[in-house]
């Protein structure tokens, strides 16, 4: 191929190549989604430093081979105000263009943040079945809102310790000091060299000081961890009146940072699990939230300053507010725990309503609707026939092909739920969930389809955010 100029390539060849690639991807997507039970549609927006806005949309689904697949549907400029109407229009255009071949029965769940404009836009996007708030976003909101709230009074179990608004300010001041320190070190190569040199003298492994970034989740936790790891070196440099002595945390501030760090790190670890996009995450929501709650409660019982205890109490309250009953009140989180072959809804049973969840699953399943319809028809046909209905039902159950439908008066999906309950649990909760469902697909085919339908929904929109 001869290209006469850059203009020829940019205006003629690239659009042609782009069209061919897009056509190929669309065919692949249509083929993969042919037997799709449900999908997660993720969306996010980003504005560059030059104030250029972009919108992205990513698709998650599980194919017939029980493989989690991801496709980037769009990453394009977004002009105008970020109103709900404008966002809904952009999302509808993407979904309508690229997913027009989907079956009408395919479940489509949008995963997004809790911004008012996107929350208002999702219901207007007719191609979306329902929506789910990004769990990672909610986790980080717990931390953010807890830091903003004031602690007026907190008493220990023995009533001897109290925390006040001043104590909360002390924590915020310590974190702010660490932020100022990391920002100064990040800007100054001299400061970095001084720290490296001191690390060599003290035979301490040097670690890079992480800077806190508002738009990068968990960066505050990583920043505090990096500062604490170099505490000995930094305190010596501070006492020697080095260039960054004025922004280095004081001894008491270091103590507060050491106490706060395990709490932030617990949230960071959960956030990391939630934002994974190479394997399903929905089934991990409830167990991770239960473990996080227990970890935070354990930290509150340690011999720590009253200010830290007060902060723990506030974060516990925020966590319960955004994830009631450890997430089991959310239908999708609860369904994820039920479809986890290790738990089988154990956490939903303890903290939520397992029977209500199973009733909803049964009532919404087509096989149960078919069962009820055939029972109604059988009842109508037997009216006035002179036969006792129980005898007629027995006769029907003996007919070829009808044994599953009428056995014990249960629909197919109900029978599979009983089978699922009786299956042995995997040895560990870390089992590969998709492989487990693939291995049992022939034994419980309807439930396996339900698993593909729900486990395709990610807990976060991280993969859409990573497009930027």
C-alpha positions, 0 to 999 in steps of 0.5 A: 500500500502506497501512502502519498502523505500523512493526510491521506493516511489520517483522512482516508486509510485510518477511517477505513481501517477503523470501520473494518475493525469495528465491523469485525468486533461487532460480529465477534460480540454478536457471536459471543452474546448469542447465548448470553443470559445477562450482562453488566454495562459499566459507564464512567466519565472523565475530564482532562486537565484541558477540560475535555470530557469523555464518556466510556462504556464497557460490557461484562458477560459470561459466554457459553463456556463459562468465561468472563468476557469484557468489551469496550463499547465506547470511549468518545468525546462528550460535549455540552453540560453533564445533565441527566438528559444528555448522559441518557442520550449518549448511553442510549445511542451506544447501547442501541447501536452496539447491542441491538442484536441482544435478546429481549430477555437478556438482563442488562444491569448498569454499574455506575457511581452515585453522582446525581446526574448519572443516577437520574440518567440510567432509568431513562436509558431504555436498554438498561434493565436495572442499575447497581451502585459501584461498591468501590465508590461506596467504600471510598465514600465511607472513608471520605464522609467519615473524615468529614464528620466531627466526633463530639463524644465517644466513650469506651466500654469502661466509660473512661475514655472520650473523644472530642471534636479537637481529637478528630481535628488532630487526626485530620491534621496528621493526615494533612501533614503527611499529604504536605510532606509527600507533595513536597518530596514528590516535587523535590529531587533534593528531598528524595536524595536526602531520604535515600542517603539516610536510608543507606546510612541506617541500612533501611530499605528505601520505599517511594513516598506515594502522593495522595490523589483525590481521584485515585482511590486508596491513595491516602492509605498507600501514602500513609503506609509509605510514610510510616515505613520510613518513620525512623529515617524521617524523624532523624531528618526532621530533628536535623532541621532538613529541608522538609522538616517543617512538613514532616509529621511530629511524633504524636502525628506519627502515632496517630498515623500508625493507628489509622493506617490499619483501618485504611488498609482494611478498606483498601484491601476490600476495594482491591477485591471489588475492583478486579475485572478478570474474574467475577466479583459479585459473589464476594460482596457480602463476605468481604463486607462481613470481614471488613466490619469484623476487622474494624470492630476488632481494631476498635477494641485495641489499646488505641487513642480515643480519637482513633476509637471515635473515628472507627465508630463513625466509619462503622456507622457509615459502612452500615448506612451504605451497606445495610446488613453487610450488603445482604439487603441489596438484591444483587449482592445477596444473590451473589452470596447465594450463588457462591458454592461455598456460602450458598446464601449463608450470610444472607440467611444470617443477616438478610432474608434468604427465603425471600431471595429464593422465592423471588428467584423461583417466581421470576424464573420462566420454568416456574411460570410454565409450571404454574400455567400447566397446573392451572390448565390441568385444574381447568381440564379436570373441573367437572370430569368426575376425577379426583385431582390428586389422581389426575396429577399422579397420572400426569406425573407418570407420563413420559417427559412430565416427571420433572415438571410435576414431581412432588408438586415442584417446578424444575427450578425448585427441584434444582434449588434442592439439588444445589442445597444438597451438593457438597461445598468446595474446600475453600471460599476461594474456589473458582466459582465459574469453573464450579458452575461449569462442572455442575451445569449438566446437573443443575442447568437452570441454576447454572444459567442463573449464575451466568446471568448474575455473576456477569455483573461486576461490583464496580465500574473500574474496567470502564474507568481504566479505559481512560 
